[in-house]
Amino acid sequence: MGYVLVSADFSGVTSTQRDKIYECLEKKNWTKLTNIGRDISTSWFGNFNSSVSEQTALETSINNFVDCSKPYTKPKLVLHYGHNKPTIY
């Protein structure tokens, strides 16, 4: 199993547009990290089957975030791939 952690900036969107982006990401099985502080309030993680390569997982992640926000903005993303689920502290 592989995990991708994404920090996303959806600049210039309204709260309604942001809600629609979040809803789309949730439908694509992304999990939003919540209650972890203002500076990282738009962090998400997704998990991928072990048969999916790191490169494919990262490309799929980018495509999901771009697709969900396409009608509203072009997201700025920071991604990290790893074999362990992100730890929230």
mmCIF file as gemmi writes it, N, C-alpha and C atoms, coordinates in Angstrom:
data_model
loop_
_atom_site.group_PDB
_atom_site.id
_atom_site.type_symbol
_atom_site.label_atom_id
_atom_site.label_alt_id
_atom_site.label_comp_id
_atom_site.label_asym_id
_atom_site.label_entity_id
_atom_site.label_seq_id
_atom_site.pdbx_PDB_ins_code
_atom_site.Cartn_x
_atom_site.Cartn_y
_atom_site.Cartn_z
_atom_site.occupancy
_atom_site.B_iso_or_equiv
_atom_site.pdbx_formal_charge
_atom_site.auth_seq_id
_atom_site.auth_asym_id
_atom_site.pdbx_PDB_model_num
ATOM 1 N N . MET Axp A 1 ? 0.855 -1.175 0 1 0 ? 1 A 1
ATOM 2 C CA . MET Axp A 1 ? 0 0 0 1 0 ? 1 A 1
ATOM 3 C C . MET Axp A 1 ? 0.893 1.227 0 1 0 ? 1 A 1
ATOM 4 N N . GLY Axp A 2 ? 0.485 2.233 -0.758 1 0 ? 2 A 1
ATOM 5 C CA . GLY Axp A 2 ? 1.19 3.502 -0.788 1 0 ? 2 A 1
ATOM 6 C C . GLY Axp A 2 ? 0.235 4.634 -0.469 1 0 ? 2 A 1
ATOM 7 N N . TYR Axp A 3 ? 0.772 5.684 0.113 1 0 ? 3 A 1
ATOM 8 C CA . TYR Axp A 3 ? -0.033 6.841 0.486 1 0 ? 3 A 1
ATOM 9 C C . TYR Axp A 3 ? 0.544 8.082 -0.168 1 0 ? 3 A 1
ATOM 10 N N . VAL Axp A 4 ? -0.336 8.995 -0.547 1 0 ? 4 A 1
ATOM 11 C CA . VAL Axp A 4 ? 0.091 10.293 -1.037 1 0 ? 4 A 1
ATOM 12 C C . VAL Axp A 4 ? -0.513 11.345 -0.114 1 0 ? 4 A 1
ATOM 13 N N . LEU Axp A 5 ? 0.343 12.199 0.408 1 0 ? 5 A 1
ATOM 14 C CA . LEU Axp A 5 ? -0.074 13.332 1.228 1 0 ? 5 A 1
ATOM 15 C C . LEU Axp A 5 ? 0.016 14.571 0.35 1 0 ? 5 A 1
ATOM 16 N N . VAL Axp A 6 ? -1.07 15.348 0.3 1 0 ? 6 A 1
ATOM 17 C CA . VAL Axp A 6 ? -1.135 16.523 -0.562 1 0 ? 6 A 1
ATOM 18 C C . VAL Axp A 6 ? -1.485 17.745 0.276 1 0 ? 6 A 1
ATOM 19 N N . SER Axp A 7 ? -0.683 18.788 0.124 1 0 ? 7 A 1
ATOM 20 C CA . SER Axp A 7 ? -1.03 20.092 0.661 1 0 ? 7 A 1
ATOM 21 C C . SER Axp A 7 ? -1.474 20.92 -0.535 1 0 ? 7 A 1
ATOM 22 N N . ALA Axp A 8 ? -2.691 21.445 -0.488 1 0 ? 8 A 1
ATOM 23 C CA . ALA Axp A 8 ? -3.279 22.113 -1.639 1 0 ? 8 A 1
ATOM 24 C C . ALA Axp A 8 ? -3.68 23.541 -1.307 1 0 ? 8 A 1
ATOM 25 N N . ASP Axp A 9 ? -3.389 24.436 -2.237 1 0 ? 9 A 1
ATOM 26 C CA . ASP Axp A 9 ? -3.82 25.824 -2.132 1 0 ? 9 A 1
ATOM 27 C C . ASP Axp A 9 ? -4.755 26.094 -3.301 1 0 ? 9 A 1
ATOM 28 N N . PHE Axp A 10 ? -6 26.402 -2.981 1 0 ? 10 A 1
ATOM 29 C CA . PHE Axp A 10 ? -7.002 26.716 -3.997 1 0 ? 10 A 1
ATOM 30 C C . PHE Axp A 10 ? -7.253 28.22 -3.956 1 0 ? 10 A 1
ATOM 31 N N . SER Axp A 11 ? -6.309 28.992 -4.459 1 0 ? 11 A 1
ATOM 32 C CA . SER Axp A 11 ? -6.388 30.449 -4.331 1 0 ? 11 A 1
ATOM 33 C C . SER Axp A 11 ? -7.515 31.037 -5.169 1 0 ? 11 A 1
ATOM 34 N N . GLY Axp A 12 ? -8.124 32.078 -4.608 1 0 ? 12 A 1
ATOM 35 C CA . GLY Axp A 12 ? -9.136 32.837 -5.32 1 0 ? 12 A 1
ATOM 36 C C . GLY Axp A 12 ? -10.502 32.208 -5.422 1 0 ? 12 A 1
ATOM 37 N N . VAL Axp A 13 ? -10.755 31.137 -4.688 1 0 ? 13 A 1
ATOM 38 C CA . VAL Axp A 13 ? -12.075 30.503 -4.774 1 0 ? 13 A 1
ATOM 39 C C . VAL Axp A 13 ? -12.982 31.003 -3.653 1 0 ? 13 A 1
ATOM 40 N N . THR Axp A 14 ? -14.272 30.953 -3.899 1 0 ? 14 A 1
ATOM 41 C CA . THR Axp A 14 ? -15.25 31.303 -2.87 1 0 ? 14 A 1
ATOM 42 C C . THR Axp A 14 ? -15.434 30.106 -1.936 1 0 ? 14 A 1
ATOM 43 N N . SER Axp A 15 ? -16.089 30.326 -0.829 1 0 ? 15 A 1
ATOM 44 C CA . SER Axp A 15 ? -16.333 29.216 0.098 1 0 ? 15 A 1
ATOM 45 C C . SER Axp A 15 ? -17.235 28.158 -0.544 1 0 ? 15 A 1
ATOM 46 N N . THR Axp A 16 ? -18.176 28.584 -1.373 1 0 ? 16 A 1
ATOM 47 C CA . THR Axp A 16 ? -19.044 27.633 -2.066 1 0 ? 16 A 1
ATOM 48 C C . THR Axp A 16 ? -18.241 26.794 -3.061 1 0 ? 16 A 1
ATOM 49 N N . GLN Axp A 17 ? -17.352 27.436 -3.805 1 0 ? 17 A 1
ATOM 50 C CA . GLN Axp A 17 ? -16.506 26.71 -4.749 1 0 ? 17 A 1
ATOM 51 C C . GLN Axp A 17 ? -15.585 25.743 -4.018 1 0 ? 17 A 1
ATOM 52 N N . ARG Axp A 18 ? -15.029 26.194 -2.885 1 0 ? 18 A 1
ATOM 53 C CA . ARG Axp A 18 ? -14.149 25.335 -2.086 1 0 ? 18 A 1
ATOM 54 C C . ARG Axp A 18 ? -14.914 24.102 -1.614 1 0 ? 18 A 1
ATOM 55 N N . ASP Axp A 19 ? -16.152 24.288 -1.181 1 0 ? 19 A 1
ATOM 56 C CA . ASP Axp A 19 ? -16.973 23.149 -0.748 1 0 ? 19 A 1
ATOM 57 C C . ASP Axp A 19 ? -17.177 22.156 -1.89 1 0 ? 19 A 1
ATOM 58 N N . LYS Axp A 20 ? -17.385 22.667 -3.102 1 0 ? 20 A 1
ATOM 59 C CA . LYS Axp A 20 ? -17.575 21.789 -4.255 1 0 ? 20 A 1
ATOM 60 C C . LYS Axp A 20 ? -16.289 21.037 -4.598 1 0 ? 20 A 1
ATOM 61 N N . ILE Axp A 21 ? -15.158 21.704 -4.471 1 0 ? 21 A 1
ATOM 62 C CA . ILE Axp A 21 ? -13.869 21.038 -4.692 1 0 ? 21 A 1
ATOM 63 C C . ILE Axp A 21 ? -13.688 19.928 -3.665 1 0 ? 21 A 1
ATOM 64 N N . TYR Axp A 22 ? -13.951 20.232 -2.414 1 0 ? 22 A 1
ATOM 65 C CA . TYR Axp A 22 ? -13.8 19.234 -1.341 1 0 ? 22 A 1
ATOM 66 C C . TYR Axp A 22 ? -14.732 18.043 -1.572 1 0 ? 22 A 1
ATOM 67 N N . GLU Axp A 23 ? -15.96 18.322 -1.969 1 0 ? 23 A 1
ATOM 68 C CA . GLU Axp A 23 ? -16.926 17.247 -2.232 1 0 ? 23 A 1
ATOM 69 C C . GLU Axp A 23 ? -16.416 16.343 -3.359 1 0 ? 23 A 1
ATOM 70 N N . CYS Axp A 24 ? -15.883 16.933 -4.398 1 0 ? 24 A 1
ATOM 71 C CA . CYS Axp A 24 ? -15.339 16.175 -5.522 1 0 ? 24 A 1
ATOM 72 C C . CYS Axp A 24 ? -14.171 15.298 -5.066 1 0 ? 24 A 1
ATOM 73 N N . LEU Axp A 25 ? -13.279 15.862 -4.253 1 0 ? 25 A 1
ATOM 74 C CA . LEU Axp A 25 ? -12.129 15.092 -3.775 1 0 ? 25 A 1
ATOM 75 C C . LEU Axp A 25 ? -12.571 13.921 -2.893 1 0 ? 25 A 1
ATOM 76 N N . GLU Axp A 26 ? -13.56 14.163 -2.061 1 0 ? 26 A 1
ATOM 77 C CA . GLU Axp A 26 ? -14.073 13.082 -1.219 1 0 ? 26 A 1
ATOM 78 C C . GLU Axp A 26 ? -14.672 11.967 -2.063 1 0 ? 26 A 1
ATOM 79 N N . LYS Axp A 27 ? -15.335 12.318 -3.153 1 0 ? 27 A 1
ATOM 80 C CA . LYS Axp A 27 ? -15.886 11.306 -4.057 1 0 ? 27 A 1
ATOM 81 C C . LYS Axp A 27 ? -14.78 10.498 -4.724 1 0 ? 27 A 1
ATOM 82 N N . LYS Axp A 28 ? -13.597 11.085 -4.83 1 0 ? 28 A 1
ATOM 83 C CA . LYS Axp A 28 ? -12.452 10.39 -5.412 1 0 ? 28 A 1
ATOM 84 C C . LYS Axp A 28 ? -11.615 9.697 -4.325 1 0 ? 28 A 1
ATOM 85 N N . ASN Axp A 29 ? -12.225 9.551 -3.13 1 0 ? 29 A 1
ATOM 86 C CA . ASN Axp A 29 ? -11.64 8.819 -1.996 1 0 ? 29 A 1
ATOM 87 C C . ASN Axp A 29 ? -10.449 9.506 -1.343 1 0 ? 29 A 1
ATOM 88 N N . TRP Axp A 30 ? -10.402 10.834 -1.38 1 0 ? 30 A 1
ATOM 89 C CA . TRP Axp A 30 ? -9.399 11.579 -0.648 1 0 ? 30 A 1
ATOM 90 C C . TRP Axp A 30 ? -9.937 11.89 0.737 1 0 ? 30 A 1
ATOM 91 N N . THR Axp A 31 ? -9.065 11.866 1.736 1 0 ? 31 A 1
ATOM 92 C CA . THR Axp A 31 ? -9.437 12.158 3.113 1 0 ? 31 A 1
ATOM 93 C C . THR Axp A 31 ? -8.798 13.475 3.52 1 0 ? 31 A 1
ATOM 94 N N . LYS Axp A 32 ? -9.622 14.431 3.945 1 0 ? 32 A 1
ATOM 95 C CA . LYS Axp A 32 ? -9.124 15.73 4.383 1 0 ? 32 A 1
ATOM 96 C C . LYS Axp A 32 ? -8.682 15.621 5.829 1 0 ? 32 A 1
ATOM 97 N N . LEU Axp A 33 ? -7.477 16.12 6.108 1 0 ? 33 A 1
ATOM 98 C CA . LEU Axp A 33 ? -7.003 16.172 7.489 1 0 ? 33 A 1
ATOM 99 C C . LEU Axp A 33 ? -7.638 17.39 8.141 1 0 ? 33 A 1
ATOM 100 N N . THR Axp A 34 ? -8.263 17.181 9.292 1 0 ? 34 A 1
ATOM 101 C CA . THR Axp A 34 ? -8.984 18.271 9.946 1 0 ? 34 A 1
ATOM 102 C C . THR Axp A 34 ? -8.46 18.504 11.348 1 0 ? 34 A 1
ATOM 103 N N . ASN Axp A 35 ? -8.75 19.706 11.858 1 0 ? 35 A 1
ATOM 104 C CA . ASN Axp A 35 ? -8.392 20.096 13.218 1 0 ? 35 A 1
ATOM 105 C C . ASN Axp A 35 ? -6.902 19.986 13.504 1 0 ? 35 A 1
ATOM 106 N N . ILE Axp A 36 ? -6.082 20.368 12.529 1 0 ? 36 A 1
ATOM 107 C CA . ILE Axp A 36 ? -4.639 20.272 12.748 1 0 ? 36 A 1
ATOM 108 C C . ILE Axp A 36 ? -3.945 21.624 12.668 1 0 ? 36 A 1
ATOM 109 N N . GLY Axp A 37 ? -4.695 22.683 12.587 1 0 ? 37 A 1
ATOM 110 C CA . GLY Axp A 37 ? -4.088 24.006 12.591 1 0 ? 37 A 1
ATOM 111 C C . GLY Axp A 37 ? -4.296 24.748 11.287 1 0 ? 37 A 1
ATOM 112 N N . ARG Axp A 38 ? -4.297 26.034 11.379 1 0 ? 38 A 1
ATOM 113 C CA . ARG Axp A 38 ? -4.595 26.904 10.25 1 0 ? 38 A 1
ATOM 114 C C . ARG Axp A 38 ? -3.598 26.754 9.109 1 0 ? 38 A 1
ATOM 115 N N . ASP Axp A 39 ? -2.329 26.6 9.406 1 0 ? 39 A 1
ATOM 116 C CA . ASP Axp A 39 ? -1.308 26.574 8.36 1 0 ? 39 A 1
ATOM 117 C C . ASP Axp A 39 ? -1.373 25.344 7.469 1 0 ? 39 A 1
ATOM 118 N N . ILE Axp A 40 ? -1.954 24.267 7.95 1 0 ? 40 A 1
ATOM 119 C CA . ILE Axp A 40 ? -2.044 23.058 7.131 1 0 ? 40 A 1
ATOM 120 C C . ILE Axp A 40 ? -3.478 22.549 7.074 1 0 ? 40 A 1
ATOM 121 N N . SER Axp A 41 ? -4.396 23.486 6.942 1 0 ? 41 A 1
ATOM 122 C CA . SER Axp A 41 ? -5.812 23.103 6.95 1 0 ? 41 A 1
ATOM 123 C C . SER Axp A 41 ? -6.289 22.536 5.623 1 0 ? 41 A 1
ATOM 124 N N . THR Axp A 42 ? -5.48 22.61 4.594 1 0 ? 42 A 1
ATOM 125 C CA . THR Axp A 42 ? -5.893 22.048 3.307 1 0 ? 42 A 1
ATOM 126 C C . THR Axp A 42 ? -4.978 20.898 2.918 1 0 ? 42 A 1
ATOM 127 N N . SER Axp A 43 ? -4.79 19.993 3.847 1 0 ? 43 A 1
ATOM 128 C CA . SER Axp A 43 ? -4.002 18.793 3.578 1 0 ? 43 A 1
ATOM 129 C C . SER Axp A 43 ? -4.922 17.595 3.454 1 0 ? 43 A 1
ATOM 130 N N . TRP Axp A 44 ? -4.57 16.726 2.53 1 0 ? 44 A 1
ATOM 131 C CA . TRP Axp A 44 ? -5.372 15.551 2.206 1 0 ? 44 A 1
ATOM 132 C C . TRP Axp A 44 ? -4.452 14.358 2.078 1 0 ? 44 A 1
ATOM 133 N N . PHE Axp A 45 ? -5.006 13.155 2.244 1 0 ? 45 A 1
ATOM 134 C CA . PHE Axp A 45 ? -4.227 11.971 1.891 1 0 ? 45 A 1
ATOM 135 C C . PHE Axp A 45 ? -5.114 10.96 1.189 1 0 ? 45 A 1
ATOM 136 N N . GLY Axp A 46 ? -4.462 10.185 0.348 1 0 ? 46 A 1
ATOM 137 C CA . GLY Axp A 46 ? -5.143 9.11 -0.364 1 0 ? 46 A 1
ATOM 138 C C . GLY Axp A 46 ? -4.272 7.875 -0.326 1 0 ? 46 A 1
ATOM 139 N N . ASN Axp A 47 ? -4.886 6.722 -0.407 1 0 ? 47 A 1
ATOM 140 C CA . ASN Axp A 47 ? -4.101 5.494 -0.416 1 0 ? 47 A 1
ATOM 141 C C . ASN Axp A 47 ? -4.283 4.773 -1.745 1 0 ? 47 A 1
ATOM 142 N N . PHE Axp A 48 ? -3.243 4.075 -2.139 1 0 ? 48 A 1
ATOM 143 C CA . PHE Axp A 48 ? -3.199 3.392 -3.419 1 0 ? 48 A 1
ATOM 144 C C . PHE Axp A 48 ? -2.787 1.946 -3.21 1 0 ? 48 A 1
ATOM 145 N N . ASN Axp A 49 ? -3.346 1.08 -4.002 1 0 ? 49 A 1
ATOM 146 C CA . ASN Axp A 49 ? -3.029 -0.344 -3.976 1 0 ? 49 A 1
ATOM 147 C C . ASN Axp A 49 ? -1.532 -0.535 -4.201 1 0 ? 49 A 1
ATOM 148 N N . SER Axp A 50 ? -0.976 -1.578 -3.626 1 0 ? 50 A 1
ATOM 149 C CA . SER Axp A 50 ? 0.464 -1.828 -3.752 1 0 ? 50 A 1
ATOM 150 C C . SER Axp A 50 ? 0.904 -2.093 -5.185 1 0 ? 50 A 1
ATOM 151 N N . SER Axp A 51 ? -0.039 -2.416 -6.063 1 0 ? 51 A 1
ATOM 152 C CA . SER Axp A 51 ? 0.309 -2.645 -7.465 1 0 ? 51 A 1
ATOM 153 C C . SER Axp A 51 ? 0.489 -1.337 -8.247 1 0 ? 51 A 1
ATOM 154 N N . VAL Axp A 52 ? 0.119 -0.205 -7.643 1 0 ? 52 A 1
ATOM 155 C CA . VAL Axp A 52 ? 0.247 1.103 -8.287 1 0 ? 52 A 1
ATOM 156 C C . VAL Axp A 52 ? 1.63 1.671 -7.979 1 0 ? 52 A 1
ATOM 157 N N . SER Axp A 53 ? 2.344 2.072 -9.015 1 0 ? 53 A 1
ATOM 158 C CA . SER Axp A 53 ? 3.695 2.62 -8.819 1 0 ? 53 A 1
ATOM 159 C C . SER Axp A 53 ? 3.626 4.003 -8.174 1 0 ? 53 A 1
ATOM 160 N N . GLU Axp A 54 ? 4.743 4.416 -7.597 1 0 ? 54 A 1
ATOM 161 C CA . GLU Axp A 54 ? 4.832 5.747 -6.987 1 0 ? 54 A 1
ATOM 162 C C . GLU Axp A 54 ? 4.505 6.821 -8.032 1 0 ? 54 A 1
ATOM 163 N N . GLN Axp A 55 ? 5.091 6.72 -9.21 1 0 ? 55 A 1
ATOM 164 C CA . GLN Axp A 55 ? 4.871 7.715 -10.257 1 0 ? 55 A 1
ATOM 165 C C . GLN Axp A 55 ? 3.395 7.79 -10.651 1 0 ? 55 A 1
ATOM 166 N N . THR Axp A 56 ? 2.752 6.644 -10.793 1 0 ? 56 A 1
ATOM 167 C CA . THR Axp A 56 ? 1.325 6.618 -11.15 1 0 ? 56 A 1
ATOM 168 C C . THR Axp A 56 ? 0.476 7.204 -10.034 1 0 ? 56 A 1
ATOM 169 N N . ALA Axp A 57 ? 0.814 6.898 -8.795 1 0 ? 57 A 1
ATOM 170 C CA . ALA Axp A 57 ? 0.068 7.445 -7.658 1 0 ? 57 A 1
ATOM 171 C C . ALA Axp A 57 ? 0.175 8.966 -7.63 1 0 ? 57 A 1
ATOM 172 N N . LEU Axp A 58 ? 1.366 9.495 -7.869 1 0 ? 58 A 1
ATOM 173 C CA . LEU Axp A 58 ? 1.552 10.948 -7.87 1 0 ? 58 A 1
ATOM 174 C C . LEU Axp A 58 ? 0.815 11.596 -9.043 1 0 ? 58 A 1
ATOM 175 N N . GLU Axp A 59 ? 0.911 10.991 -10.216 1 0 ? 59 A 1
ATOM 176 C CA . GLU Axp A 59 ? 0.212 11.535 -11.386 1 0 ? 59 A 1
ATOM 177 C C . GLU Axp A 59 ? -1.302 11.506 -11.195 1 0 ? 59 A 1
ATOM 178 N N . THR Axp A 60 ? -1.813 10.417 -10.645 1 0 ? 60 A 1
ATOM 179 C CA . THR Axp A 60 ? -3.243 10.304 -10.372 1 0 ? 60 A 1
ATOM 180 C C . THR Axp A 60 ? -3.681 11.362 -9.368 1 0 ? 60 A 1
ATOM 181 N N . SER Axp A 61 ? -2.874 11.573 -8.357 1 0 ? 61 A 1
ATOM 182 C CA . SER Axp A 61 ? -3.176 12.579 -7.333 1 0 ? 61 A 1
ATOM 183 C C . SER Axp A 61 ? -3.277 13.964 -7.951 1 0 ? 61 A 1
ATOM 184 N N . ILE Axp A 62 ? -2.283 14.329 -8.737 1 0 ? 62 A 1
ATOM 185 C CA . ILE Axp A 62 ? -2.302 15.636 -9.396 1 0 ? 62 A 1
ATOM 186 C C . ILE Axp A 62 ? -3.542 15.762 -10.268 1 0 ? 62 A 1
ATOM 187 N N . ASN Axp A 63 ? -3.819 14.739 -11.057 1 0 ? 63 A 1
ATOM 188 C CA . ASN Axp A 63 ? -4.985 14.776 -11.946 1 0 ? 63 A 1
ATOM 189 C C . ASN Axp A 63 ? -6.29 14.939 -11.171 1 0 ? 63 A 1
ATOM 190 N N . ASN Axp A 64 ? -6.417 14.249 -10.025 1 0 ? 64 A 1
ATOM 191 C CA . ASN Axp A 64 ? -7.626 14.372 -9.208 1 0 ? 64 A 1
ATOM 192 C C . ASN Axp A 64 ? -7.82 15.806 -8.719 1 0 ? 64 A 1
ATOM 193 N N . PHE Axp A 65 ? -6.763 16.414 -8.2 1 0 ? 65 A 1
ATOM 194 C CA . PHE Axp A 65 ? -6.869 17.768 -7.652 1 0 ? 65 A 1
ATOM 195 C C . PHE Axp A 65 ? -7.11 18.804 -8.756 1 0 ? 65 A 1
ATOM 196 N N . VAL Axp A 66 ? -6.448 18.641 -9.883 1 0 ? 66 A 1
ATOM 197 C CA . VAL Axp A 66 ? -6.666 19.56 -11.005 1 0 ? 66 A 1
ATOM 198 C C . VAL Axp A 66 ? -8.087 19.404 -11.54 1 0 ? 66 A 1
ATOM 199 N N . ASP Axp A 67 ? -8.534 18.16 -11.692 1 0 ? 67 A 1
ATOM 200 C CA . ASP Axp A 67 ? -9.881 17.9 -12.212 1 0 ? 67 A 1
ATOM 201 C C . ASP Axp A 67 ? -10.95 18.504 -11.308 1 0 ? 67 A 1
ATOM 202 N N . CYS Axp A 68 ? -10.818 18.324 -10.005 1 0 ? 68 A 1
ATOM 203 C CA . CYS Axp A 68 ? -11.841 18.817 -9.075 1 0 ? 68 A 1
ATOM 204 C C . CYS Axp A 68 ? -11.868 20.343 -8.985 1 0 ? 68 A 1
ATOM 205 N N . SER Axp A 69 ? -10.748 20.983 -9.212 1 0 ? 69 A 1
ATOM 206 C CA . SER Axp A 69 ? -10.717 22.442 -9.073 1 0 ? 69 A 1
ATOM 207 C C . SER Axp A 69 ? -10.738 23.18 -10.407 1 0 ? 69 A 1
ATOM 208 N N . LYS Axp A 70 ? -10.704 22.432 -11.504 1 0 ? 70 A 1
ATOM 209 C CA . LYS Axp A 70 ? -10.625 23.026 -12.851 1 0 ? 70 A 1
ATOM 210 C C . LYS Axp A 70 ? -11.659 24.117 -13.124 1 0 ? 70 A 1
ATOM 211 N N . PRO Axp A 71 ? -12.908 23.945 -12.709 1 0 ? 71 A 1
ATOM 212 C CA . PRO Axp A 71 ? -13.871 25.008 -13.028 1 0 ? 71 A 1
ATOM 213 C C . PRO Axp A 71 ? -13.596 26.327 -12.285 1 0 ? 71 A 1
ATOM 214 N N . TYR Axp A 72 ? -12.759 26.29 -11.239 1 0 ? 72 A 1
ATOM 215 C CA . TYR Axp A 72 ? -12.633 27.442 -10.342 1 0 ? 72 A 1
ATOM 216 C C . TYR Axp A 72 ? -11.236 28.046 -10.269 1 0 ? 72 A 1
ATOM 217 N N . THR Axp A 73 ? -10.209 27.213 -10.287 1 0 ? 73 A 1
ATOM 218 C CA . THR Axp A 73 ? -8.844 27.694 -10.097 1 0 ? 73 A 1
ATOM 219 C C . THR Axp A 73 ? -7.858 26.618 -10.519 1 0 ? 73 A 1
ATOM 220 N N . LYS Axp A 74 ? -6.601 26.986 -10.616 1 0 ? 74 A 1
ATOM 221 C CA . LYS Axp A 74 ? -5.532 26.011 -10.831 1 0 ? 74 A 1
ATOM 222 C C . LYS Axp A 74 ? -4.836 25.831 -9.474 1 0 ? 74 A 1
ATOM 223 N N . PRO Axp A 75 ? -4.9 24.638 -8.889 1 0 ? 75 A 1
ATOM 224 C CA . PRO Axp A 75 ? -4.371 24.472 -7.539 1 0 ? 75 A 1
ATOM 225 C C . PRO Axp A 75 ? -2.836 24.49 -7.52 1 0 ? 75 A 1
ATOM 226 N N . LYS Axp A 76 ? -2.309 24.937 -6.399 1 0 ? 76 A 1
ATOM 227 C CA . LYS Axp A 76 ? -0.879 24.816 -6.129 1 0 ? 76 A 1
ATOM 228 C C . LYS Axp A 76 ? -0.744 23.646 -5.156 1 0 ? 76 A 1
ATOM 229 N N . LEU Axp A 77 ? 0.071 22.663 -5.519 1 0 ? 77 A 1
ATOM 230 C CA . LEU Axp A 77 ? 0.13 21.414 -4.754 1 0 ? 77 A 1
ATOM 231 C C . LEU Axp A 77 ? 1.552 21.091 -4.315 1 0 ? 77 A 1
ATOM 232 N N . VAL Axp A 78 ? 1.652 20.495 -3.139 1 0 ? 78 A 1
ATOM 233 C CA . VAL Axp A 78 ? 2.874 19.866 -2.669 1 0 ? 78 A 1
ATOM 234 C C . VAL Axp A 78 ? 2.489 18.437 -2.34 1 0 ? 78 A 1
ATOM 235 N N . LEU Axp A 79 ? 3.205 17.462 -2.926 1 0 ? 79 A 1
ATOM 236 C CA . LEU Axp A 79 ? 2.85 16.059 -2.756 1 0 ? 79 A 1
ATOM 237 C C . LEU Axp A 79 ? 4.012 15.275 -2.173 1 0 ? 79 A 1
ATOM 238 N N . HIS Axp A 80 ? 3.663 14.26 -1.395 1 0 ? 80 A 1
ATOM 239 C CA . HIS Axp A 80 ? 4.672 13.359 -0.85 1 0 ? 80 A 1
ATOM 240 C C . HIS Axp A 80 ? 4.122 11.937 -0.896 1 0 ? 80 A 1
ATOM 241 N N . TYR Axp A 81 ? 4.914 11.015 -1.405 1 0 ? 81 A 1
ATOM 242 C CA . TYR Axp A 81 ? 4.53 9.607 -1.477 1 0 ? 81 A 1
ATOM 243 C C . TYR Axp A 81 ? 5.283 8.835 -0.397 1 0 ? 81 A 1
ATOM 244 N N . GLY Axp A 82 ? 4.614 7.895 0.236 1 0 ? 82 A 1
ATOM 245 C CA . GLY Axp A 82 ? 5.258 7.036 1.225 1 0 ? 82 A 1
ATOM 246 C C . GLY Axp A 82 ? 4.457 5.76 1.426 1 0 ? 82 A 1
ATOM 247 N N . HIS Axp A 83 ? 5.046 4.825 2.141 1 0 ? 83 A 1
ATOM 248 C CA . HIS Axp A 83 ? 4.385 3.537 2.381 1 0 ? 83 A 1
ATOM 249 C C . HIS Axp A 83 ? 3.609 3.499 3.69 1 0 ? 83 A 1
ATOM 250 N N . ASN Axp A 84 ? 3.692 4.566 4.476 1 0 ? 84 A 1
ATOM 251 C CA . ASN Axp A 84 ? 2.978 4.608 5.748 1 0 ? 84 A 1
ATOM 252 C C . ASN Axp A 84 ? 1.915 5.694 5.712 1 0 ? 84 A 1
ATOM 253 N N . LYS Axp A 85 ? 0.795 5.41 6.364 1 0 ? 85 A 1
ATOM 254 C CA . LYS Axp A 85 ? -0.273 6.392 6.473 1 0 ? 85 A 1
ATOM 255 C C . LYS Axp A 85 ? 0.255 7.613 7.226 1 0 ? 85 A 1
ATOM 256 N N . PRO Axp A 86 ? -0.092 8.833 6.804 1 0 ? 86 A 1
ATOM 257 C CA . PRO Axp A 86 ? 0.375 10.02 7.503 1 0 ? 86 A 1
ATOM 258 C C . PRO Axp A 86 ? -0.035 9.988 8.972 1 0 ? 86 A 1
ATOM 259 N N . THR Axp A 87 ? 0.858 10.446 9.812 1 0 ? 87 A 1
ATOM 260 C CA . THR Axp A 87 ? 0.613 10.524 11.249 1 0 ? 87 A 1
ATOM 261 C C . THR Axp A 87 ? 0.148 11.922 11.59 1 0 ? 87 A 1
ATOM 262 N N . ILE Axp A 88 ? -0.95 12.023 12.317 1 0 ? 88 A 1
ATOM 263 C CA . ILE Axp A 88 ? -1.472 13.321 12.752 1 0 ? 88 A 1
ATOM 264 C C . ILE Axp A 88 ? -1.17 13.465 14.232 1 0 ? 88 A 1
ATOM 265 N N . TYR Axp A 89 ? -0.532 14.556 14.595 1 0 ? 89 A 1
ATOM 266 C CA . TYR Axp A 89 ? -0.181 14.783 15.991 1 0 ? 89 A 1
ATOM 267 C C . TYR Axp A 89 ? -0.657 16.149 16.417 1 0 ? 89 A 1
